[in-house]
Structures are given as structure tokens and as C-alpha cells.
Amino acid sequence: MKVFMIGGTGLLGSEAARELISRGHEVTSIALPPIPEGASLPPEMKIEFGNYMELSDDELRSYFSGCEGFVFAAGIDERVEGPAPIYDLFAKYNIDPLRRILKIAKETGVKHSVIYGSYFAYFDKARPKDELARWHPYIRSRRDQEQMALSFADDHFNVAVLELPYIFGAQPGRKPVWVFLVEMIRGMKKSTMYPKGGTTMVTVKQVAQATAGALEKTQGGVAYPIGWYNMTWKEFLSIVHKHLGTPDKKIITIPTFLYQLGSKKIAKEQKEKNLEGGLNMIKFKSLQCSNQFIDKSLGCETLGVEPDDIDAAIGESIRLCVDILDGQVPVVDMKGE
């Protein structure tokens, strides 16, 4: 099928385009410049540079002309801070333009759409007692985005939302999200202190497989929880330490109250700067200090995702972070794609 993708030069979008093309699909993308130095993009992908939020309805219709598929690999994530209410910023980039785009896609005859969402939406549904959407603007925005997108689904228009977790793999020249983690760990000289709990994770390649599977297999509207490798923080950090060249560095599991003290410090600093984060760091302990695990049968296996080398993918991410922090490579920051 002919597929229109928003965000095709990003870490996830470019790999998804590669996977789709390998399956015989044709991919056209609009993306924000520049292309990172050293980035490998599938040569068969047609790329135009521009801001999807600035496209007119007629311009969007021209991109969708003749397309059966659509992939939204764009938006902003929970790391963004801004003046309260920060929810409005998430709505501006993740919800409002997507609502307009899906409407036009459906009107122009597109049959299959895939939206990159967040596994926080899955946990909001799976853990109602935590009231995650109430306390965290970013999580509320992802739930609202998901519900809005799925509302477009019917017998003639299939919509899949991939509830994506931690993702590992690197795109040369593109700043990974994990720079903050590597910087923090390197700053802890004697041992790495981290709370209890853990997370599910996938590789970039697995996200690409899930994207293609969702485009090809989804009927109606479905939100897929995406997760393959479930690790405690201690297991994960052991792999990080190995790739940092400090395999013997001790990992100390701190009690929840100590994590909460650090969270209160972050919240105080945000308040002093008149900023609000996407996550309420004090309330976030209910997630961060728990096992945020997802069974592969809930989404990945349904979509045909295959096992991959998560250790190698983590290593790719960590080594690029080190090179960036040491000033060894020029990079562009992660954008809304």
C-alpha cells in the first residue's frame, strides 16, 4: 500500500519506513529538517521537509491522495516543561492537529492509520486506583489522544494506537532521550542509586515491526500495549553499567521515601521557575517505583514482532550518549517526531 508518514526522518519513523518498504509498501513522508549527520534513511522513501502543523487542509489532502495508510510518528513527550497548564501544550502538538489530520485522511479514502502513543495510557487504564490521568497532564493528554484517535475508527477506517514504552536503539547524529540518564549515572561516582521497580522495553526495530503489523492487521480501532523485555531497574542498570565500562559499579536500591524527596526538590524548582512538567514528580512514585511490565502477548505477538537483541540496542543508545556528553559527535536534538 501507499503510506503517508509524518516524522519519517526521526529515530522511529525512519526505521518504520525501512520495515514498510521491505514489505513492499511505498512510503512518502513530511518531516522537520535537518537530517542528522550520519543518519541512514531508506533511499526509497520520498521525503519533503516541512511542518505538518502548518499545512493547509488542501495540502494535507494532496499528501493523502492515493494513500491507503497513514503513520503519525510525531508529537512531543513528557520531558517538555512549560507554563501551566502544560496540558495545553500537549494538546497543541499531540491531539488537535492529529484530530484534523485523521478527519482529512478518512475523507480522502485512507483505510489504515497508526498513531504512536505512550504506555502510560495503558497503565492509566490498567491501574485505575492510581488516577494517573488526574495527576499527570502528559498521561491525561495521551489518554485523550488515544480516545480521540480511536473515535474515528469504523468498518472502513482502521485506527491503531501503539502504546510505546522505553525504546532503545540509536540514530547517528540524533540526540537520544537517554542522555540525562547517562549524565546522572556518571555523576554518581561510587554507586548508582535508583528506586525499586522496573519497566518494559523494546528496540527500535521492534517498534518498526509493530508499526507495519498494525497497518496490515488492525481491524476497527485498537490500542496495543507494546512491550517485550521486562526488566527491573537493577537488571536494566547492570546493562547500562556494562556499556559505560563500569560493570562492577554497585547499584543501590533506595527506599521510596528517598525517591520522593528528590521528586519534591524537582517540583519545588519547577514552581520557582513558574514551570509545570508533564508528570507530577511527587505522584509519579506510584509508577516509577513499581514494575511497569507489559506481556508481549498483549500487543507485540499479535502484530508479528520478533525477538531482538535488547542488550545491543541499549548499548547503541548508551555509547551515543557518552559520545555526545564528551563532545565527540555533532547532533540535533530530538524533535516532535
C-alpha positions in Angstrom: 0.0 0.0 0.0 1.0 3.6 -0.4 1.7 5.1 3.1 2.0 8.7 4.1 4.1 9.2 7.3 4.6 12.3 9.4 8.0 12.1 11.1 9.8 9.8 8.6 13.3 11.1 9.4 13.1 10.5 13.1 14.5 7.6 15.0 11.3 5.6 15.0 9.8 6.9 11.8 12.8 6.1 9.6 13.1 2.5 10.9 9.3 2.0 10.4 9.7 3.3 6.9 12.5 0.9 6.2 10.4 -2.0 7.5 7.4 -1.0 5.4 9.4 -0.6 2.3 11.0 -4.1 2.9 7.4 -5.5 2.9 6.7 -3.9 -0.5 4.9 -0.7 0.7 5.6 2.7 -0.7 6.3 5.5 1.8 6.2 9.2 1.5 7.0 11.4 4.4 7.0 15.0 5.6 9.5 15.8 8.4 11.2 18.7 10.1 14.8 19.5 8.9 17.6 18.9 9.3 18.5 15.3 8.7 21.1 14.3 11.4 24.7 13.9 10.1 25.3 10.2 9.5 21.7 9.2 9.7 20.8 6.3 7.5 17.4 6.7 5.8 15.8 4.3 3.4 16.6 5.7 -0.1 13.3 4.5 -1.4 11.4 6.8 1.0 10.2 10.1 -0.6 10.9 13.0 1.8 9.6 16.5 1.9 10.6 18.9 4.6 8.0 21.0 6.4 5.9 21.4 9.5 2.8 19.2 9.4 1.1 21.7 11.8 1.4 24.5 9.2 -0.1 22.5 6.3 -3.5 23.6 5.0 -6.3 21.2 4.6 -5.8 21.2 0.8 -2.1 20.5 1.2 -2.9 17.5 3.5 -5.3 16.2 1.0 -2.6 16.3 -1.7 -0.3 14.2 0.5 -3.1 11.7 1.2 -4.0 11.4 -2.4 -3.9 7.7 -3.4 -2.8 6.6 0.0 -4.2 3.6 1.9 -2.1 4.0 5.0 -1.0 6.7 7.4 1.6 6.7 10.2 1.8 9.5 12.8 5.3 9.3 14.2 5.4 12.8 15.6 4.5 14.8 18.7 6.1 15.8 22.0 6.7 13.7 25.1 6.7 14.0 28.8 10.1 15.7 29.1 8.6 19.0 28.0 8.2 21.7 30.6 6.3 25.0 30.2 3.9 27.4 31.9 0.8 25.9 33.4 -1.4 24.4 32.3 1.2 22.3 30.4 -1.7 20.1 29.2 -2.5 22.8 26.6 0.9 22.3 25.0 0.5 18.6 24.7 -3.0 19.2 23.2 -1.5 21.6 20.7 1.1 19.2 19.4 -0.4 15.7 20.1 -4.1 16.0 19.9 -5.5 19.0 18.0 -3.5 18.6 14.7 -4.0 14.8 14.8 -7.8 15.3 15.0 -7.7 17.4 11.9 -5.3 15.1 10.1 -7.4 11.9 10.8 -10.5 13.6 9.6 -8.9 14.5 6.3 -7.3 11.1 6.0 -10.6 9.4 6.4 -12.3 11.8 3.9 -9.6 11.1 1.3 -10.0 7.4 1.4 -7.2 6.3 3.7 -8.0 2.9 5.2 -5.4 2.2 7.8 -3.8 4.6 10.4 -1.2 4.0 13.1 -0.5 6.5 15.9 2.5 6.5 18.2 1.2 6.8 21.7 2.5 6.0 25.2 2.5 3.0 27.5 1.4 5.5 30.2 -2.1 5.3 28.6 -2.1 1.6 29.1 -1.2 1.9 32.8 -3.8 4.6 33.3 -6.4 2.0 32.2 -4.8 -0.9 34.0 -4.3 0.8 37.3 -7.4 3.0 37.9 -6.7 3.4 41.6 -3.6 5.4 40.8 -5.7 8.0 38.9 -2.7 8.7 36.6 -4.7 10.8 34.2 -5.8 13.0 37.1 -2.3 13.7 38.4 -0.2 13.8 35.3 -1.0 16.2 32.4 1.0 14.2 30.0 -0.7 10.9 30.8 -4.1 12.6 30.6 -3.1 14.0 27.1 -2.1 10.6 25.9 -5.4 9.1 27.1 -7.3 11.9 25.4 -5.2 11.5 22.2 -5.9 7.8 22.2 -9.6 8.1 22.7 -9.9 10.8 20.1 -8.0 8.8 17.5 -10.0 5.6 18.1 -13.2 7.5 17.8 -12.5 7.8 14.0 -12.4 4.0 13.6 -15.3 2.2 11.8 -15.7 -0.6 9.2 -13.9 1.5 6.6 -11.2 3.2 8.6 -8.9 1.2 10.9 -7.0 3.0 13.6 -4.2 1.5 15.7 -2.6 3.3 18.6 0.8 1.8 19.7 1.2 2.4 23.4 5.0 2.6 23.3 7.4 2.0 26.3 11.1 2.6 26.7 12.7 2.2 23.3 16.4 1.5 22.6 18.5 1.9 19.5 20.2 4.9 18.1 20.2 7.1 15.0 23.7 8.6 14.3 23.5 12.4 14.7 20.3 12.3 16.7 20.4 13.0 20.4 18.9 10.1 22.3 16.4 10.6 25.2 18.8 8.8 27.5 21.5 11.5 27.7 20.0 12.7 31.0 20.2 9.1 32.5 23.9 8.6 31.4 24.8 12.0 32.8 23.1 11.2 36.1 24.7 7.8 36.4 28.2 9.2 35.6 27.6 11.8 38.3 27.2 9.1 40.9 30.8 8.2 41.4 30.8 5.3 43.9 27.4 3.7 43.2 24.2 4.2 41.3 21.2 4.8 43.5 17.8 4.1 42.0 14.3 3.2 43.3 12.7 -0.2 43.2 10.6 -1.2 40.3 11.3 -1.7 36.6 9.9 -1.2 33.1 9.1 -3.0 29.9 11.1 -2.1 26.8 11.5 -2.7 23.1 14.1 -2.0 20.4 13.6 0.5 17.5 13.4 -2.4 15.1 10.6 -3.9 17.1 8.6 -0.7 17.0 9.0 -0.8 13.2 7.7 -4.3 13.1 4.7 -3.3 15.3 4.0 -0.4 13.0 3.9 -2.5 9.9 1.9 -5.2 11.7 -0.6 -2.6 12.9 -1.1 -1.2 9.4 -1.5 -4.6 7.9 -3.6 -6.4 10.5 -5.7 -3.9 12.5 -9.5 -4.1 12.1 -11.5 -1.3 13.6 -9.9 0.7 16.4 -7.4 -1.0 18.7 -4.9 0.3 21.3 -2.0 -2.1 21.5 0.1 -2.2 24.7 3.7 -2.6 23.4 6.3 -4.4 25.5 8.7 -7.3 25.0 11.6 -7.2 27.6 10.5 -6.7 31.2 13.4 -5.7 33.5 13.8 -4.4 37.0 15.7 -1.2 37.2 18.6 -3.1 38.7 18.7 -5.5 35.7 18.5 -2.6 33.3 21.1 -0.5 35.1 23.5 -3.5 35.1 23.4 -3.5 31.3 23.9 0.3 31.2 26.9 0.0 33.5 28.4 -2.6 31.3 28.2 -0.4 28.2 29.6 2.6 30.3 32.6 0.5 31.0 31.8 0.2 34.7 30.4 -3.3 35.0 31.3 -3.7 38.7 29.7 -0.4 39.8 27.3 -1.1 42.7 23.6 -0.5 42.3 21.8 0.5 45.5 18.0 0.3 45.6 16.8 3.3 47.6 13.6 3.4 49.6 10.6 5.1 48.1 10.7 7.9 50.5 14.1 9.0 49.4 13.0 8.9 45.8 10.0 11.1 46.8 12.4 13.6 48.5 14.2 14.0 45.2 10.9 14.4 43.4 9.8 17.2 45.8 13.1 19.0 45.0 12.3 18.9 41.3 8.7 20.0 41.9 10.0 22.9 44.0 12.4 24.0 41.3 9.7 23.9 38.7 7.4 26.0 40.8 10.2 28.6 41.4 10.6 28.9 37.6 6.8 29.1 37.0 7.0 25.8 35.1 4.8 22.7 35.0 6.0 19.3 33.9 4.1 16.6 32.0 4.5 14.3 35.0 3.7 15.3 38.6 7.0 14.0 40.0 5.7 13.6 43.6 2.8 11.4 42.4 4.9 9.6 39.8 6.4 7.4 42.5 3.4 5.1 42.1 4.7 4.2 38.6 8.4 4.7 38.9 8.7 2.6 42.0 6.7 -0.3 40.5 7.1 -2.9 37.8 5.8 -1.2 34.7 5.7 -4.5 32.8 3.7 -5.5 29.7 3.4 -9.0 28.5 4.4 -9.5 24.8 1.2 -11.3 24.1 -0.9 -8.2 24.6 0.4 -6.4 21.5 3.8 -7.4 20.2 2.9 -11.0 19.3 -0.4 -10.1 17.8 1.4 -7.7 15.5 4.2 -10.1 14.5 7.0 -8.5 16.4 10.1 -10.7 16.6 12.8 -11.1 19.3 15.7 -8.7 19.0 19.0 -8.0 20.9 17.9 -5.6 23.6 21.4 -5.6 25.2 22.9 -4.4 21.9 20.2 -1.8 21.4 20.8 -0.4 24.9 24.5 -0.4 24.2 23.9 1.6 21.0 21.9 4.2 22.9 24.4 4.5 25.8 27.5 4.8 23.6 26.0 7.6 21.6 25.0 9.4 24.8 28.6 9.1 26.1 30.0 10.5 22.8 27.6 13.4 23.0 28.4 14.2 26.6 32.1 14.0 25.7 31.7 16.3 22.8 32.7 13.7 20.3 29.8 13.9 17.8 27.6 16.7 16.4 23.9 16.0 17.0 20.5 17.5 16.5 18.1 17.3 19.4 15.1 15.0 19.5 12.2 16.9 17.9 8.5 16.2 17.9 9.0 13.1 15.7 
